[in-house]
Amino acid sequence: MCSDSTDCSSEAGAMSIRKADMSDLDAMVDVGLAALPMDPQWDYRLRYRNQYPEDTRRFTHERFQMFLENEPGNWQVMVAEPPSREDSSISKVAAFAVWQLPPVDQVIPLSADKAHKPTSSRGNWFDSRAAALTTSEAGSSEHRRDADPERMRAFEESLEKARTHHFTRVYGENRIHLRLLVTHPDYQRRGAGGSLVRWGIEKANEGNLAVTLFASPIGGQLYRKFGFRDLSVIKIQMDGETESVCMGVMAYVPTCDEA
């Protein structure tokens, strides 16, 4: 099992998984800027990033810093560190995951009679945090030159609707949400991303919680290998535009053997 700080070498070839801290911020930004453009939604939302790369770096830095500062107390950032290809004795951040954890005192583990019957109050905590982040995303797009504000707003609003319908309505707060999984291109298909997904699944199995996420087409292939189910696909497209982007809506629910 991969705890908050452990060596997962038996599972993913000398892969170390640990909780991130502020000293990892610059490395996370470098990994993000190298990998995120491979996700179609990145260029869809940040359509002017090539003209204003300094804005992309600045706002990426601010967002990742927010996750690490963790003022609401619900973000947990984990990093994967395989040995450096240049020097096997040196580890470097090759991938990271941003998890949104539920408040412990409000969790009611999933069961056959409760998994699909959340009460009216359940889900409010997750929804309020998601709404605050959505507002922040939309607000920042008005002040950055690399983004298309209308596309940013449409993207976040579409995800918010899907989150409410597919996640909150079904699982309430009895879930862990994977906000972001990023692997540097040089380390893809080497087990870094998979180790981080495995960490979240083990966390969910311990508490008998669901795991929810939105996936790019490439990301969906990885998640299915770990037992995630496809719930839906949402398409974001502005009126009068031919360009669009699709995101998969996925969830993992522990089985009796795993919980």
C-alpha positions in Angstrom: 0.0 0.0 0.0 1.2 3.6 -0.8 0.8 5.8 2.3 1.3 9.6 2.4 5.1 9.0 2.2 6.3 5.7 0.9 8.4 3.8 -1.6 6.2 2.0 -4.1 9.1 0.4 -5.9 7.5 -3.1 -5.8 4.5 -1.7 -7.7 5.9 0.8 -10.2 9.7 0.4 -10.6 11.3 2.4 -7.8 8.5 5.0 -7.7 8.3 7.1 -4.6 4.9 8.7 -3.6 4.8 11.4 -1.0 2.8 14.4 0.1 3.9 17.6 -1.7 4.9 20.8 0.1 5.7 24.3 -1.0 9.2 23.4 -2.0 7.7 21.4 -4.9 5.8 24.3 -6.4 8.3 25.2 -9.1 8.7 21.6 -10.2 5.0 21.2 -10.3 4.6 24.2 -12.5 7.3 22.9 -14.9 5.6 19.5 -15.1 2.2 21.1 -15.6 3.4 23.4 -18.4 5.1 20.5 -20.2 2.1 18.1 -19.9 -1.1 20.0 -19.8 -1.0 21.2 -23.4 -1.5 17.5 -24.3 -5.0 17.8 -22.9 -7.4 19.2 -25.6 -9.2 21.4 -23.0 -6.0 23.3 -22.3 -5.8 24.9 -25.7 -9.6 25.2 -25.9 -9.7 27.4 -22.8 -6.2 29.0 -23.2 -6.4 29.7 -26.8 -3.9 32.6 -26.7 -1.3 30.9 -24.5 1.4 30.8 -27.3 1.2 34.6 -27.5 1.3 35.1 -23.8 3.2 32.3 -22.2 4.1 34.5 -19.2 0.4 34.7 -18.3 0.0 31.0 -18.5 3.0 30.4 -16.2 1.9 33.1 -13.7 -1.7 31.8 -13.3 -0.6 28.2 -13.3 1.8 29.0 -10.5 -0.9 30.8 -8.5 -3.4 27.9 -8.9 -0.9 25.3 -7.8 0.2 27.4 -4.9 -3.4 27.6 -3.8 -3.6 23.8 -3.8 -0.4 23.5 -1.7 -1.4 26.3 0.8 -4.7 24.3 1.3 -6.5 27.0 3.2 -9.9 25.2 3.1 -8.2 22.1 4.4 -9.5 19.8 1.8 -6.8 19.6 -0.9 -4.1 17.0 -0.7 -1.3 17.1 -3.3 0.7 14.0 -3.9 3.8 13.7 -6.0 5.5 10.8 -7.8 9.3 10.7 -7.9 11.1 8.1 -10.1 14.9 8.2 -10.1 16.2 10.8 -12.6 17.2 9.4 -16.0 20.4 11.4 -15.8 21.4 10.2 -12.3 19.5 7.2 -10.7 20.5 8.3 -7.2 18.5 11.5 -7.6 14.7 11.6 -7.5 12.7 14.4 -9.2 9.0 15.2 -9.4 7.7 13.5 -12.5 3.9 13.6 -11.8 1.5 15.0 -9.3 -2.2 14.6 -8.3 -4.5 17.1 -6.6 -7.1 15.3 -4.5 -10.2 16.9 -2.9 -11.0 15.1 0.3 -14.3 15.2 2.2 -14.6 16.6 5.7 -14.1 13.5 8.0 -17.0 14.4 10.3 -19.5 14.5 7.5 -18.6 11.3 5.7 -21.1 8.4 5.7 -19.5 5.4 4.0 -21.3 4.1 1.0 -23.6 1.1 1.4 -26.1 -0.7 -0.7 -29.0 1.3 0.7 -27.3 4.7 1.0 -25.1 5.0 -2.1 -27.9 6.3 -4.3 -30.0 8.1 -1.6 -28.1 11.2 -0.4 -30.1 13.4 1.9 -30.8 17.0 0.9 -27.9 18.4 3.0 -25.3 16.0 1.7 -23.0 17.3 -1.0 -23.2 20.9 0.2 -19.6 21.0 1.4 -18.2 19.6 -1.9 -20.5 21.9 -4.0 -19.5 25.0 -2.1 -15.8 24.3 -2.6 -16.3 23.5 -6.2 -18.4 26.7 -6.7 -15.7 28.8 -5.1 -13.1 27.4 -7.4 -15.3 27.9 -10.4 -15.8 31.5 -9.5 -12.1 31.9 -9.1 -11.4 30.4 -12.5 -14.0 32.6 -14.2 -12.7 35.7 -12.4 -9.1 35.1 -13.3 -9.9 34.6 -16.9 -11.0 38.3 -17.1 -7.5 39.4 -16.1 -5.3 37.1 -18.2 -4.4 37.5 -21.8 -3.8 33.9 -22.6 -7.4 32.8 -21.9 -10.7 33.0 -23.7 -13.1 34.2 -20.9 -16.2 32.9 -22.6 -14.8 29.5 -23.2 -13.4 29.4 -19.6 -16.8 30.2 -18.2 -18.6 27.7 -20.4 -16.2 25.0 -19.5 -16.5 25.5 -15.8 -20.3 25.8 -15.9 -20.6 22.6 -17.9 -18.4 20.8 -15.3 -20.4 22.2 -12.5 -23.7 21.0 -13.9 -22.2 17.5 -14.5 -20.7 17.5 -11.0 -24.0 18.2 -9.4 -25.9 15.6 -11.5 -23.5 12.7 -11.6 -21.5 13.1 -8.4 -23.4 15.1 -5.7 -26.8 13.7 -6.5 -25.5 10.1 -6.3 -22.6 10.1 -3.8 -23.1 13.3 -1.8 -19.9 13.9 0.3 -19.0 10.2 0.4 -16.3 10.6 -2.2 -12.8 11.7 -3.1 -12.5 13.9 -6.1 -9.4 13.8 -8.4 -9.1 17.4 -9.5 -5.9 17.1 -11.4 -3.5 14.4 -12.5 -0.4 15.5 -14.4 2.6 13.5 -15.7 5.6 15.0 -17.4 5.8 13.7 -21.0 9.3 12.2 -20.3 7.8 10.0 -17.6 4.5 8.9 -19.1 3.8 5.2 -19.4 6.4 4.5 -16.6 3.9 4.1 -13.8 4.0 7.6 -12.2 0.4 8.5 -13.0 -0.9 5.0 -12.2 0.8 5.1 -8.8 -0.9 8.3 -7.9 -4.3 6.9 -9.0 -3.6 3.8 -6.9 -3.0 6.0 -3.9 -6.4 7.6 -4.2 -8.2 4.3 -4.8 -6.6 2.8 -1.6 -7.6 5.9 0.3 -11.2 5.5 -1.0 -11.2 1.8 -0.2 -10.1 2.5 3.4 -13.1 4.7 3.9 -15.5 2.9 1.6 -15.8 6.1 -0.5 -16.4 6.7 -4.2 -13.7 8.4 -6.4 -15.0 10.9 -9.0 -13.2 12.7 -11.8 -13.5 14.4 -15.2 -11.2 12.8 -17.8 -9.6 13.8 -21.1 -9.8 11.1 -23.8 -6.3 10.0 -23.0 -6.8 10.1 -19.3 -9.9 7.9 -19.6 -7.8 5.0 -20.9 -5.7 5.1 -17.7 -8.7 5.3 -15.3 -10.5 2.4 -16.9 -7.6 0.2 -16.1 -8.2 0.9 -12.5 -11.9 0.1 -12.6 -13.4 3.5 -13.2 -16.8 3.5 -15.0 -17.9 5.9 -17.7 -20.9 7.8 -16.5 -21.3 10.3 -19.3 -19.5 12.5 -21.8 -20.0 16.3 -21.7 -19.4 18.4 -24.8 -18.4 22.1 -24.4 -19.1 24.2 -27.5 -19.8 27.9 -27.8 -22.7 29.1 -30.0 -21.5 30.0 -33.5 -18.2 28.0 -33.1 -17.2 24.8 -34.7 -14.4 24.0 -32.2 -15.4 22.0 -29.1 -14.0 19.9 -26.4 -15.3 16.7 -24.6 -14.7 15.5 -21.1 -15.5 12.1 -19.7 -17.4 11.8 -16.4 -16.1 8.9 -14.5 -16.4 7.2 -11.1 -14.9 4.4 -9.1 -16.9 2.6 -6.4 -15.3 0.1 -4.1 -16.6 -3.5 -4.3 -17.4 -5.6 -1.2 -14.0 -7.3 -1.6 -12.1 -3.9 -1.7 -14.0 -2.0 0.9 
